[in-house]
Amino acid sequence: MTYTLFIANKNYSSWSMRPWVLMKELNIPFREQLLLMQDDSNGRQFKEWSPNGKLPCLQTNEGKVWETLAIAEFLAEKFLGVWPVDTVKRMWARSVASEMHSGFSALRTKFPMICNHRYALKYMPSDAQLDLARLMEVWLEGRSWFGGPFLTGDTLCAVDAFFVPVAIRCQTYSLPLSLDAQQYVTTLIELPSVKDWVRQAKEEPWRLSYEDKLNNTDYISRL
């Protein structure tokens, strides 16, 4: 089976990072195809490669799979370790991954993933604070129920990969975290695949204009 994972700029594409990290950590072989994200017209640009005009998209011998949850489920049919074997852990992991996939819009919008810069947090917007509180609640729940250091025990699965871009955000913007949440963020940041992604992201020469808008906000300042 041959897999090609179509991804966007590593510096910005949190969605692309999820399956990339998952496949790297589970030693699932794939070829990477990076397509440049633009400030506009991404949909038209990516439509040739992905049916919904968004990335990531996984090309397989059987066809294309798009959307991160669908990619995870497809891989789970082929490889062990994508989801926990234990039923209770698997139910919880799938629920939380789905919540991450569809929720936390304030945190996503106000703190977009940028790997190659650091910001000082002046204050936490109230809607983003609610999102962050829920994230820390989820992380504490999983690690306390199932023993850690990952959310469902001692091995990484898809739900952890879904939270890797959030860990990057926590580091980039110095978000206020509980001790347990910081330990989990550190666990993710120190993964070999995450270090590789961040290193490659910092080497990218491309820059999107929304960084300028971010620099003009009143709740963070560029370091």
trRosetta pair geometry for C-beta under 8 A, 3 or more apart (Angstrom, degrees):
i j d omega theta_ij theta_ji phi_ij phi_ji
1 60 6.7 -14 -171 -158 104 95
1 61 5.7 -121 -137 5 68 122
1 78 7.2 -90 67 -152 173 143
2 31 7.4 4 -178 1 92 114
2 60 7.5 152 81 -148 55 47
2 61 6.0 96 41 -54 80 96
3 23 7.7 -144 111 -141 150 147
3 28 7.2 7 36 148 156 102
3 29 7.0 143 39 102 106 62
3 30 4.0 -55 96 -113 109 92
3 31 6.9 169 95 22 56 70
3 58 6.1 -23 -161 -168 102 100
3 59 6.9 143 -160 77 48 60
3 60 5.8 -12 -104 -97 74 74
4 30 6.6 153 -101 -174 20 89
4 31 4.6 -27 -107 71 77 99
4 32 7.7 165 -159 -89 66 9
4 33 5.5 31 175 -11 108 118
4 58 7.3 152 78 -159 47 51
4 59 4.2 -6 58 55 98 113
5 16 7.9 123 155 -159 107 86
5 19 6.2 -166 -139 110 132 119
5 20 6.3 157 132 -87 153 76
5 23 6.8 -158 -50 21 150 160
5 30 5.0 47 -13 151 106 141
5 31 7.3 172 21 80 69 45
5 32 5.7 -27 67 -110 94 59
5 33 7.0 175 83 26 43 76
5 56 5.9 -12 -174 -166 91 124
5 57 7.7 159 -156 80 49 41
5 58 5.5 -19 -103 -105 70 75
5 59 7.7 -150 -69 22 26 75
6 33 4.8 -30 -102 76 66 107
6 35 6.1 15 -172 -6 98 118
6 46 7.8 137 146 -151 133 100
6 49 4.9 160 -139 157 165 132
6 50 6.3 -151 84 -55 142 104
6 55 5.5 -112 120 -125 91 109
6 56 6.0 152 80 -157 63 65
6 57 4.5 -3 52 57 117 88
6 58 7.5 -152 20 -75 77 28
6 59 6.8 72 -22 -18 102 102
7 10 7.3 43 134 -75 129 71
7 13 6.1 152 178 100 87 151
7 16 3.5 103 -149 -161 96 129
7 17 7.9 96 -150 -56 130 41
7 20 6.0 25 -84 -61 150 128
7 32 6.4 -30 19 -158 118 94
7 33 7.2 144 22 75 67 52
7 34 5.7 -32 75 -106 86 64
7 35 7.3 167 82 25 34 76
7 55 5.7 133 -138 164 28 128
7 56 5.2 -14 -95 -102 69 98
8 12 7.0 -57 120 79 111 94
8 13 3.7 146 73 -76 98 146
8 15 7.8 45 28 63 114 97
8 16 5.2 -162 35 -34 71 144
8 34 7.3 90 -144 -158 14 72
8 35 6.0 -47 -98 74 61 78
8 36 7.3 70 -151 -162 74 14
8 37 4.2 57 -172 -51 123 108
8 42 7.7 3 -109 -148 141 127
8 46 7.8 -45 -76 -88 107 134
8 55 4.6 145 -30 70 95 140
8 56 7.7 -127 -1 -74 78 62
9 12 4.9 35 88 33 113 97
9 13 5.5 138 64 -17 57 104
9 34 7.4 80 -86 -170 36 110
9 36 6.4 47 -59 -140 96 54
9 37 4.7 -91 3 22 107 109
9 201 7.6 88 159 -132 76 83
9 204 6.0 114 -157 -176 96 163
9 206 5.7 -112 -113 79 135 129
9 208 7.7 -178 51 -35 160 113
10 13 6.6 -58 -100 40 22 97
10 16 7.4 -106 -99 95 52 129
10 17 7.3 98 -145 -83 69 93
10 34 7.5 -47 -33 -122 89 129
10 115 6.7 -27 132 12 82 151
10 197 5.7 -162 -161 -171 120 78
10 198 8.0 -163 152 -92 116 22
10 200 5.2 36 62 103 171 100
10 201 3.8 -127 116 -85 102 83
10 204 6.1 171 48 -36 93 137
11 114 6.3 9 166 -148 88 58
11 115 5.0 -125 -136 33 56 101
11 116 5.5 -35 -130 -3 112 109
11 201 4.3 140 -79 -169 58 97
11 202 7.5 122 -96 -68 98 33
11 204 5.1 -123 -28 54 116 138
11 206 7.3 -170 27 75 134 85
12 37 6.1 -108 73 61 130 153
12 112 7.0 1 -149 154 87 114
12 113 6.1 132 -155 88 38 87
12 114 6.5 1 -96 -96 70 61
12 115 7.9 -113 -51 0 36 89
12 208 6.1 40 -72 4 159 136
13 16 3.8 27 129 18 124 117
13 17 6.4 156 104 -26 73 83
13 37 6.3 171 -64 -39 107 142
13 55 6.5 -22 -153 96 141 113
13 56 7.8 111 157 -53 128 82
13 113 7.6 -66 60 80 11 130
14 17 5.5 -51 -152 25 35 118
14 18 7.3 46 155 -33 63 93
14 108 7.8 -136 52 -135 158 97
14 112 7.8 -140 -21 -168 124 66
14 113 4.1 139 -63 -3 106 149
14 165 3.4 83 -148 -148 102 157
14 168 7.5 -158 -108 54 97 132
15 18 6.3 -45 -165 11 35 112
15 54 7.4 -23 109 162 162 107
15 55 6.7 138 95 105 116 61
15 56 6.0 -161 129 -4 89 81
15 68 5.8 -136 -163 -46 82 123
15 165 7.9 -8 -45 -39 30 161
16 19 7.4 -69 -167 43 39 90
16 20 6.0 34 150 -19 72 123
16 55 5.5 9 -78 132 105 105
16 56 4.5 124 -114 -60 64 100
17 20 5.5 -72 -147 44 31 116
17 21 5.8 28 164 -19 73 110
17 113 7.5 -123 -2 164 145 165
17 164 6.0 -134 136 96 117 118
17 165 5.2 130 66 -68 138 101
17 168 7.7 -43 164 -10 173 147
17 197 6.0 84 -132 -169 100 155
18 21 6.4 -62 -150 35 21 103
18 22 6.4 18 156 -16 60 112
18 56 7.6 -141 55 11 87 133
18 68 4.8 32 81 -146 143 136
18 72 7.9 -55 142 -58 114 112
18 161 5.0 101 -163 142 68 95
18 162 5.4 31 -135 -100 125 48
18 164 6.7 165 -101 42 58 109
18 165 6.8 -55 -59 -15 84 112
19 22 5.3 -56 -142 40 37 116
19 23 5.9 33 162 -18 71 107
19 56 5.4 -129 36 80 127 159
19 58 6.7 -114 161 -61 159 117
19 68 5.9 -152 -38 -134 99 80
19 71 4.7 -33 -94 122 141 145
19 72 6.9 -136 -97 -62 91 72
19 75 7.7 160 -143 -25 101 144
19 161 7.2 81 -83 152 25 140
20 23 6.3 -61 -148 38 23 104
20 24 6.3 21 155 -16 61 112
20 32 7.3 48 -123 -109 110 115
20 56 7.3 -171 -37 -87 89 152
20 193 7.3 170 130 174 79 119
20 197 6.6 112 115 -95 131 125
21 24 5.7 -59 -144 40 29 111
21 25 6.0 22 162 -15 67 112
21 161 4.8 172 89 -137 108 96
21 164 5.1 55 24 1 173 170
21 191 7.0 66 -159 108 112 146
21 193 4.8 136 -136 119 68 132
21 194 6.1 29 -119 -70 123 75
21 197 6.7 -47 -75 -33 93 146
22 25 6.2 -62 -145 40 23 104
22 26 6.2 1 163 1 62 115
22 28 7.8 1 122 25 75 129
22 72 6.7 -77 -179 -105 174 89
22 75 7.2 128 129 81 126 166
22 82 7.0 50 180 -129 122 81
22 156 8.0 -156 -120 139 61 114
22 158 5.7 25 -122 -111 137 66
22 161 3.9 -7 -66 -95 92 169
23 26 6.2 -66 -138 50 27 98
23 28 4.2 -87 -151 65 80 110
23 30 5.4 -2 160 5 151 132
23 75 7.1 -125 -87 -120 88 151
24 27 7.6 22 178 -74 29 36
24 28 7.9 -64 -42 44 20 76
24 192 7.7 -140 145 95 118 90
24 193 3.7 131 102 -113 137 130
24 196 7.3 -153 -163 54 158 138
25 156 5.3 -39 151 84 149 144
25 161 7.2 -153 27 -81 135 109
25 191 6.4 -34 -92 -171 120 130
25 192 7.8 145 -98 56 75 88
25 193 5.3 -91 -55 -4 81 142
26 75 7.9 113 73 164 155 131
26 79 6.2 99 151 142 136 142
26 81 5.1 163 -126 98 115 130
26 82 6.9 -4 -85 -75 165 65
26 156 7.9 -128 -59 92 81 104
28 75 6.5 -26 -113 -148 170 121
28 79 5.7 -75 -91 -61 117 167
30 58 7.7 -67 -135 -137 140 98
33 49 7.6 -154 110 -146 134 143
35 45 7.1 158 164 139 121 107
35 46 6.2 125 115 -103 152 87
35 49 6.4 -156 -51 21 155 160
35 55 6.5 179 53 -63 116 151
36 206 6.1 -178 -145 -97 108 166
37 42 5.9 -1 -145 -109 72 124
37 55 7.9 -119 -77 39 98 129
37 206 7.7 138 57 130 76 142
37 208 6.8 -30 110 -75 108 128
38 41 5.8 -13 80 63 137 85
38 42 5.8 -173 47 -72 81 74
38 45 6.3 120 9 -18 121 158
38 208 7.9 139 -180 -113 23 97
39 208 5.6 149 -84 -153 80 86
39 209 5.0 22 -108 20 140 108
39 210 7.2 162 -129 -27 92 85
41 44 4.8 -40 -171 39 87 114
41 45 5.7 91 130 -26 85 101
42 45 5.5 -64 -147 42 33 113
42 46 5.7 12 165 -6 73 115
42 53 7.0 120 119 159 72 95
42 54 7.6 54 128 -106 114 59
43 46 6.4 -65 -136 45 21 96
43 47 6.2 43 159 -51 60 100
43 53 3.6 42 -155 153 69 143
43 54 7.2 -17 -105 -60 73 69
44 47 5.8 -37 -148 0 27 120
44 53 6.9 14 -43 -139 21 128
45 48 7.7 -61 164 14 35 101
45 53 7.8 98 55 -158 54 91
46 49 5.6 -70 -166 49 63 101
46 50 5.2 -9 154 34 102 108
46 53 4.9 111 79 -165 96 53
46 54 6.3 97 104 -75 149 14
46 55 5.8 -122 -142 -37 144 94
46 57 7.9 150 176 -8 109 129
47 50 7.0 -82 -118 65 24 64
47 51 7.7 26 -153 -152 64 18
47 53 4.3 -14 -76 -93 77 91
49 55 7.5 11 98 -84 123 100
49 57 5.9 159 135 56 88 142
50 53 6.1 177 85 -67 97 9
50 54 5.8 -105 114 59 145 40
50 55 5.9 -163 -29 -78 154 60
50 56 7.9 169 -95 150 140 25
50 57 3.6 -161 -101 -50 102 146
50 64 7.0 -179 -124 174 53 140
50 66 5.0 110 -160 -105 102 136
51 57 7.6 144 11 -124 69 136
51 64 6.4 152 -21 94 103 137
51 66 5.9 -149 39 5 91 146
52 66 5.7 180 20 121 106 151
52 67 7.4 45 24 -50 148 91
54 57 7.7 132 91 -50 54 100
54 66 6.9 114 72 -180 84 124
54 67 7.8 52 85 -76 121 63
56 66 7.3 -174 104 -138 52 66
56 68 6.6 78 44 -83 106 77
56 71 6.6 0 96 -46 116 161
57 64 5.7 -3 176 -170 109 112
57 65 7.1 161 -163 81 61 45
57 66 4.4 -21 -111 -97 87 92
58 64 6.9 149 79 -158 50 58
58 65 4.5 -12 60 60 103 97
58 66 7.5 -174 22 -76 67 43
58 71 5.0 122 -9 -124 131 108
58 74 6.9 -171 74 76 144 147
59 64 5.5 -27 -102 -101 61 79
60 63 6.2 1 63 55 91 40
60 64 7.3 165 22 -92 75 27
60 65 6.6 34 -4 -5 118 104
60 74 7.5 -143 -30 164 151 139
65 70 5.3 -160 -177 128 95 104
65 71 5.2 135 122 -93 117 64
65 74 4.7 -58 -118 -23 166 161
66 70 6.5 30 79 67 35 136
66 71 7.4 -6 -142 -52 12 98
67 70 4.3 71 75 13 99 111
67 71 6.8 -173 88 -13 48 86
68 71 5.6 -53 -146 35 33 113
68 72 6.4 35 155 -20 65 104
68 101 6.4 -161 71 -117 112 109
68 162 7.1 125 140 -107 137 91
69 72 5.7 -54 -151 35 32 112
69 73 6.4 28 154 -16 66 106
69 97 6.7 138 -108 134 92 110
69 98 6.6 55 -111 -98 140 70
69 101 5.3 7 -49 -105 116 162
70 73 5.8 -55 -146 38 32 109
70 74 6.3 36 153 -21 65 105
71 74 5.7 -53 -148 35 30 112
71 75 6.4 27 155 -16 64 107
72 75 5.9 -58 -149 39 29 109
72 76 6.3 35 152 -26 64 106
72 82 6.0 155 -171 -179 77 119
72 83 7.8 92 161 -52 106 94
72 97 7.1 -95 83 167 171 153
72 158 4.4 83 -149 -141 130 145
72 161 7.8 171 -99 71 119 131
72 162 8.0 -23 -65 -59 151 106
73 76 5.4 -49 -147 30 34 117
73 77 7.0 39 153 -22 61 98
74 77 6.0 -54 -163 26 34 111
74 78 7.1 11 149 -4 64 111
75 78 5.8 -71 -154 45 39 104
75 79 5.5 -29 172 34 81 111
75 82 5.0 150 107 -94 100 145
75 158 8.0 149 72 -84 122 121
76 79 7.1 -76 -112 60 23 69
76 82 3.9 -127 -87 77 77 140
76 83 5.3 22 -123 1 132 104
76 158 7.4 -50 -64 -35 111 140
79 82 5.9 100 83 -34 92 106
80 85 7.8 1 -156 -69 100 103
81 155 6.9 -87 -144 144 100 134
81 157 6.4 -151 170 -108 60 80
82 157 6.3 81 156 -161 25 85
82 158 5.2 32 177 -43 73 111
83 90 4.8 66 158 -131 115 96
83 93 5.9 164 -144 90 85 138
83 94 6.7 10 -127 -60 132 95
83 157 5.7 86 -119 -177 26 132
83 158 6.0 -27 -74 16 68 116
84 89 3.7 -41 86 109 159 124
84 90 4.8 -140 67 -65 84 73
84 93 5.9 139 6 -8 104 146
84 152 4.8 -120 -52 147 137 147
84 153 7.1 107 -110 13 128 123
84 157 5.7 -84 -46 -56 71 164
85 89 7.9 34 58 62 44 123
85 90 7.3 -101 112 -50 5 120
86 89 4.1 66 79 18 108 112
86 90 6.3 178 86 -15 52 88
86 152 7.9 -177 55 176 114 116
87 90 5.7 -60 -144 38 27 111
87 91 6.3 29 159 -21 65 104
88 91 6.0 -51 -148 33 29 110
88 92 6.5 24 155 -14 62 108
89 92 5.9 -61 -150 40 30 109
89 93 6.0 28 156 -20 68 111
89 146 6.0 88 -110 -110 108 139
89 152 4.4 97 -167 -159 113 119
89 153 6.9 -17 -128 -19 148 113
90 93 5.7 -54 -140 38 29 111
90 94 6.2 27 161 -17 65 107
91 94 6.2 -60 -148 38 25 106
91 95 6.3 24 155 -19 62 111
92 95 5.8 -61 -151 36 29 111
92 96 6.2 20 158 -14 67 110
92 142 6.8 157 142 -105 129 91
92 145 7.6 -141 -144 92 173 153
92 152 7.0 154 81 -99 113 105
93 96 6.0 -60 -144 40 28 105
93 97 6.1 27 158 -19 65 109
93 142 7.9 85 -87 -125 71 128
93 151 6.8 129 -107 104 88 118
93 152 5.3 -26 -70 -57 119 139
93 157 6.0 -13 -154 96 153 133
93 158 6.8 104 159 63 118 88
93 159 4.1 -125 -158 -31 87 136
94 97 5.8 -54 -142 38 29 111
94 98 6.3 31 157 -20 63 107
94 159 7.6 -101 -58 -69 26 109
95 98 5.9 -58 -153 36 27 111
95 99 6.5 29 150 -20 63 106
96 99 5.4 -50 -148 34 35 115
96 100 6.4 37 152 -18 65 102
96 138 5.6 134 -137 -163 120 126
96 142 7.0 -17 -49 -64 170 129
96 151 7.1 -136 90 164 159 150
96 159 5.3 51 83 -146 111 127
96 162 7.9 158 119 74 83 140
97 100 5.7 -52 -150 37 33 112
97 101 6.2 39 150 -26 65 106
97 158 5.8 13 -102 119 153 101
97 159 4.5 -113 -61 -104 99 74
97 162 4.8 151 -134 -13 84 162
98 101 5.4 -50 -145 32 33 117
98 102 6.4 0 166 5 66 111
99 102 6.7 -75 -143 49 24 89
99 103 5.1 -21 178 16 66 131
99 104 8.0 80 147 -20 78 99
99 138 7.4 -167 88 -99 143 149
100 103 6.7 -66 -105 50 16 89
100 104 6.7 -5 -137 10 53 132
100 159 7.7 134 8 -153 140 72
100 162 4.7 116 92 147 149 123
100 163 6.3 -103 -119 -74 155 74
100 166 7.6 -96 -144 -32 118 134
101 162 6.8 -64 -59 -148 78 132
103 131 7.6 175 145 -129 95 100
103 134 7.9 -72 135 109 138 150
104 107 4.6 -37 177 41 95 117
104 108 5.8 104 117 -27 85 96
104 131 4.5 106 -137 -155 76 121
104 134 7.3 -147 -86 76 93 124
104 135 6.9 60 -106 -62 134 108
104 166 7.8 -26 152 -99 163 124
105 108 5.5 -56 -145 38 33 113
105 109 6.0 27 160 -18 69 110
105 131 7.7 -149 44 -89 42 140
106 109 6.0 -59 -143 38 27 106
106 110 6.0 4 169 0 66 115
106 125 6.9 -140 174 102 116 120
106 127 3.7 -150 -124 128 157 104
106 128 4.5 -142 133 -74 106 59
106 130 7.1 60 49 56 148 96
106 131 5.1 -169 63 -22 101 134
107 110 6.6 -63 -132 47 22 95
107 111 5.7 -35 -176 41 62 110
107 128 4.9 118 -85 -142 61 83
107 131 3.9 -139 -29 110 113 147
107 132 6.2 138 -95 -56 127 75
107 135 7.4 54 -61 -32 172 136
107 166 7.5 24 138 -127 137 99
107 169 7.2 95 165 138 100 159
108 111 7.3 -86 -129 63 9 69
108 112 6.9 43 173 -96 56 60
109 112 7.3 -8 -154 -59 19 85
110 125 5.5 -130 -129 30 166 141
110 127 7.8 139 -19 79 139 99
110 128 4.8 -80 52 -68 143 139
110 217 7.7 127 -155 -144 82 161
110 219 7.2 -5 -175 67 120 143
111 128 6.7 104 -8 -146 110 140
111 169 4.8 92 135 -164 116 118
111 172 7.4 148 -175 81 99 114
111 173 5.1 -73 -137 -18 119 159
111 175 7.1 19 -128 -69 167 122
112 169 7.8 -153 125 -107 12 110
112 210 6.9 31 31 119 163 132
112 214 7.0 -106 34 -83 109 137
113 165 5.0 -58 -84 -166 144 103
113 168 5.4 47 -140 97 101 128
113 169 5.8 -81 -92 -66 69 89
113 172 7.4 148 -145 -2 48 155
114 117 5.1 -11 129 38 124 102
114 172 5.7 128 67 -152 78 152
114 211 6.8 101 -109 -102 147 103
114 214 7.7 -170 -25 77 147 173
115 168 6.1 -47 -97 -164 77 130
115 172 7.3 -101 -107 -81 25 122
115 197 7.5 -135 -111 129 155 86
115 198 5.0 -164 -166 -133 125 73
115 201 3.7 38 69 115 151 148
115 202 6.2 -110 119 -56 106 73
116 201 5.9 -152 -46 128 96 92
116 202 4.4 142 -105 -112 102 68
116 204 7.6 -139 -34 49 144 91
117 172 6.6 55 84 -154 68 103
117 211 7.5 121 -6 -142 157 122
117 222 6.5 -48 -179 -141 126 96
117 223 7.6 150 175 48 78 83
118 171 8.0 -72 -113 143 91 73
118 172 6.1 -146 -114 -154 50 51
118 174 7.5 59 -172 -32 94 100
118 222 7.9 106 84 -162 50 56
118 223 4.5 -31 96 45 96 129
119 172 6.3 35 19 150 93 76
119 173 5.0 -11 67 -114 111 64
119 174 7.1 -139 86 14 63 93
119 214 7.9 -93 -84 153 149 114
119 220 4.3 18 164 178 132 122
119 221 6.5 152 -162 73 82 32
119 222 5.8 -49 -106 -101 79 41
119 223 6.1 -166 -105 -8 21 89
120 174 6.4 -6 -128 34 42 139
120 220 6.5 152 76 -160 46 68
120 221 5.0 -15 56 59 100 88
120 222 8.0 -16 15 64 81 4
120 223 5.6 110 -31 -65 90 96
121 124 6.7 17 178 -68 127 74
121 173 5.6 76 -67 163 103 85
121 174 5.2 -139 -3 79 106 94
121 175 6.6 114 -62 -94 153 43
121 176 7.3 -130 89 -31 157 85
121 219 7.0 -11 -156 155 68 80
121 220 5.7 -34 -106 -104 48 82
122 218 6.9 -87 70 150 148 59
122 219 5.3 -150 57 -162 98 36
122 220 6.2 -152 5 -82 89 24
122 221 6.4 77 -45 -14 109 96
123 219 5.3 -90 63 -136 72 88
124 128 6.0 -131 -179 88 82 106
124 129 4.6 98 132 -76 119 100
124 132 7.1 -68 -164 20 136 149
124 175 7.4 84 -106 -144 116 80
124 176 6.5 -81 -52 19 140 115
124 219 7.2 104 -99 -171 16 126
125 128 4.5 72 69 18 95 109
125 129 6.7 -159 91 -16 43 87
125 219 5.7 -59 -43 -87 89 167
126 129 5.4 -51 -146 30 32 117
126 130 6.8 36 154 -21 63 98
127 130 5.8 -46 -156 28 36 112
127 131 6.9 36 147 -15 62 102
128 131 5.4 -51 -153 36 40 114
128 132 6.2 40 150 -20 70 105
129 132 5.6 -53 -145 38 33 111
129 133 6.3 37 154 -23 65 104
130 133 5.7 -51 -148 33 30 113
130 134 6.6 29 154 -16 62 104
131 134 5.8 -58 -154 36 32 109
131 135 6.4 35 150 -21 66 105
132 135 5.4 -50 -149 33 35 116
132 136 6.5 31 155 -15 66 104
132 175 6.2 -154 -124 176 139 130
132 176 7.6 80 148 65 152 76
132 177 7.9 -116 -178 -91 114 69
133 136 6.0 -56 -149 38 30 107
133 137 6.4 36 150 -23 63 107
134 137 5.4 -53 -149 34 34 117
134 138 6.4 35 154 -19 66 103
135 138 5.8 -56 -151 35 31 110
135 139 6.3 27 154 -16 66 108
135 163 7.8 137 -155 -135 106 115
135 166 6.4 -164 -144 -180 144 149
135 181 7.4 80 117 -133 93 127
136 139 5.6 -52 -141 39 34 111
136 140 6.1 33 159 -17 66 107
136 177 6.7 172 -95 -146 121 74
136 178 5.4 107 -161 12 134 115
136 180 7.5 111 -164 79 90 99
136 181 4.5 -50 -120 -72 94 137
137 140 6.1 -58 -147 38 25 107
137 141 6.2 29 154 -23 62 110
138 141 5.6 -57 -148 34 28 115
138 142 6.4 21 160 -13 65 107
138 151 7.8 -7 146 -136 88 127
139 142 6.2 -58 -149 38 28 105
139 143 6.2 13 162 -7 65 115
139 151 6.8 -92 -130 -103 57 99
139 163 7.6 130 -87 -156 103 161
139 180 6.7 160 118 126 106 101
139 181 5.4 99 80 -108 149 76
139 184 4.9 -141 -169 29 128 171
140 143 6.2 -65 -140 46 26 102
140 144 5.7 17 166 -12 66 117
140 178 7.2 0 -66 77 122 148
140 180 5.2 76 -99 104 88 149
140 181 7.2 -49 -51 -59 89 80
141 144 6.3 -66 -141 42 19 102
141 145 6.0 12 164 -14 61 116
142 145 6.0 -62 -140 40 24 106
142 146 5.9 -27 179 24 64 115
142 148 8.0 106 117 -77 78 70
142 150 8.0 -59 138 136 122 54
142 151 3.6 -5 142 -166 152 80
142 152 6.2 -59 -168 -64 110 52
142 159 7.6 -165 -123 123 158 143
143 146 6.9 -71 -122 56 19 80
143 147 7.3 -87 -171 83 51 15
143 148 4.0 36 -153 -72 92 103
143 149 7.2 2 -131 -154 111 30
143 150 7.7 -168 -97 107 84 18
143 151 6.3 -68 -56 -118 70 45
143 180 6.5 178 73 -177 146 115
143 184 6.4 -120 -55 -80 145 119
144 148 7.9 25 -56 -32 32 105
144 180 8.0 -14 -50 -149 98 153
146 151 7.0 55 53 145 134 42
146 152 4.9 -57 140 -156 169 38
146 153 4.7 -86 155 -60 109 69
147 153 5.5 28 60 -124 104 62
147 154 6.8 -34 106 -45 113 81
148 151 7.9 12 -103 -84 60 20
148 153 7.3 -33 21 -147 6 18
148 154 7.4 50 116 -83 37 56
148 184 7.7 -109 -130 -91 113 90
149 154 6.8 57 18 -124 71 55
149 183 7.4 -115 -149 146 98 102
149 184 7.3 172 174 -109 77 62
149 187 4.8 -180 151 -116 119 148
150 153 6.2 -6 66 69 95 41
150 154 6.8 105 23 -157 98 8
150 155 6.3 -64 30 89 146 21
150 156 5.1 -167 -106 -88 152 51
150 157 7.1 126 144 11 142 74
150 160 5.0 -47 -155 -75 110 142
150 187 6.9 -160 -79 142 60 143
151 157 7.7 -98 59 47 96 95
151 159 5.3 -91 68 106 143 122
151 160 5.6 -174 8 -72 105 84
151 163 7.5 110 -41 10 136 145
151 184 7.7 58 -69 -143 78 129
152 155 7.9 -37 82 67 89 69
152 157 5.8 -15 41 23 130 129
152 159 6.6 96 -21 45 113 132
152 160 7.9 -115 14 -36 88 102
156 160 4.6 -106 -147 66 83 148
156 161 6.9 89 171 -46 112 82
156 191 7.3 57 -70 -109 155 136
157 160 6.0 106 53 11 49 100
157 161 7.6 -99 120 -2 33 96
158 161 5.4 -57 -151 37 40 114
158 162 6.4 45 152 -26 70 101
159 162 5.6 -49 -154 28 35 116
159 163 7.0 22 152 -11 63 106
160 163 5.9 -65 -155 40 36 104
160 164 7.0 60 147 -48 66 87
160 188 6.6 -167 -180 -98 96 105
161 164 5.7 -24 -155 -9 40 118
163 166 4.9 -51 -164 38 67 119
163 167 6.3 75 138 -27 81 95
163 184 8.0 -23 126 148 143 117
163 188 6.7 -113 103 -91 93 158
164 167 5.5 -51 -152 30 37 115
164 168 6.7 41 150 -20 65 99
164 188 5.1 -167 -112 -176 70 124
164 191 7.5 -63 -116 35 121 141
164 194 5.9 -147 -157 -99 122 117
165 168 5.3 -46 -152 31 41 117
165 169 6.6 45 149 -20 66 100
166 169 5.4 -49 -152 34 38 115
166 170 6.5 42 149 -23 66 100
167 170 5.6 -47 -149 31 34 114
167 171 6.6 30 153 -14 63 105
167 184 7.6 -126 -97 122 113 78
167 185 4.4 162 -137 -141 91 74
167 188 4.1 -159 -46 85 172 136
167 189 5.5 -149 151 -54 123 82
167 194 7.6 -25 88 -145 132 151
168 171 5.8 -60 -154 39 32 109
168 172 6.1 31 153 -22 68 110
168 189 7.5 140 -81 -100 56 89
168 194 7.8 -157 -67 -161 99 111
168 198 7.3 -177 -117 -90 113 110
169 172 5.6 -55 -138 37 31 111
169 173 6.0 -9 175 14 67 112
169 175 6.8 31 128 -19 84 134
170 173 7.1 -76 -138 53 17 84
170 174 7.8 47 169 -120 52 10
170 175 4.5 -85 -131 40 65 114
170 177 6.1 38 -158 -53 128 133
170 181 7.8 -155 -132 149 155 106
170 182 7.9 -166 157 -108 138 61
170 185 4.9 -87 83 -125 148 145
171 174 7.6 15 -168 -71 25 46
171 185 6.8 167 -50 169 89 123
171 189 6.1 104 -56 -99 145 139
173 220 6.1 -67 -140 -113 101 138
177 181 4.0 -133 -171 95 106 118
177 182 4.5 140 101 -59 128 81
177 185 6.5 -66 -126 -8 173 139
178 181 4.6 92 52 9 80 105
178 182 6.9 -146 90 -7 40 87
179 182 5.8 -57 -149 36 29 110
179 183 6.5 32 153 -21 63 105
180 183 5.6 -53 -152 33 33 113
180 184 6.6 31 152 -17 65 104
181 184 5.7 -54 -151 36 34 111
181 185 6.3 37 151 -20 66 105
182 185 5.5 -50 -145 36 34 114
182 186 6.3 37 154 -20 65 104
183 186 5.7 -54 -150 36 30 113
183 187 6.5 38 150 -24 63 103
184 187 5.5 -48 -151 30 35 116
184 188 6.7 28 153 -13 65 103
185 188 6.0 -60 -154 39 32 107
185 189 6.1 29 154 -19 68 111
186 189 5.6 -54 -138 39 31 111
186 190 6.0 24 163 -16 65 113
187 190 6.3 -68 -150 39 21 106
187 191 7.6 43 149 -45 56 88
188 191 5.9 -30 -165 -9 40 114
188 194 6.2 109 157 -60 68 164
189 194 5.9 -138 -146 123 28 144
189 195 7.8 78 163 -67 57 75
190 194 7.3 44 53 64 14 125
190 195 7.2 13 -155 -49 31 111
191 194 4.2 83 65 7 96 108
191 195 6.9 -165 88 -8 49 83
192 195 5.7 -56 -149 36 32 112
192 196 6.4 32 154 -20 66 106
193 196 5.6 -54 -150 35 33 112
193 197 6.3 35 152 -21 66 104
194 197 5.6 -50 -146 35 33 113
194 198 6.3 29 157 -16 66 107
195 198 6.0 -57 -145 39 29 108
195 199 6.2 31 156 -21 64 108
196 199 5.8 -56 -147 36 28 112
196 200 6.4 23 157 -13 64 109
197 200 6.0 -64 -152 41 27 106
197 201 6.1 30 152 -24 65 109
198 201 5.4 -51 -144 34 32 116
198 202 6.4 32 157 -20 64 104
199 202 6.0 -57 -154 33 28 109
199 203 6.9 23 150 -17 61 108
200 203 5.7 -59 -153 35 36 111
200 204 7.1 53 148 -41 64 92
201 204 5.8 -38 -161 3 39 116
207 211 6.3 -58 -177 16 98 142
208 211 6.2 122 78 -13 68 92
209 212 5.4 -33 -176 18 67 115
209 213 7.3 65 135 -13 74 95
210 213 5.1 -43 -156 35 57 116
210 214 6.2 63 144 -24 72 99
211 214 5.4 -52 -148 36 36 115
211 215 6.4 40 152 -24 66 103
212 215 5.7 -51 -150 32 32 113
212 216 6.9 24 152 -15 62 106
213 216 5.9 -64 -157 37 34 108
213 217 7.5 51 146 -41 63 90
214 217 5.9 -33 -162 -2 41 115
214 220 7.2 -21 171 70 87 128
215 222 5.6 -12 -120 -32 96 124
217 220 5.8 35 84 37 116 85
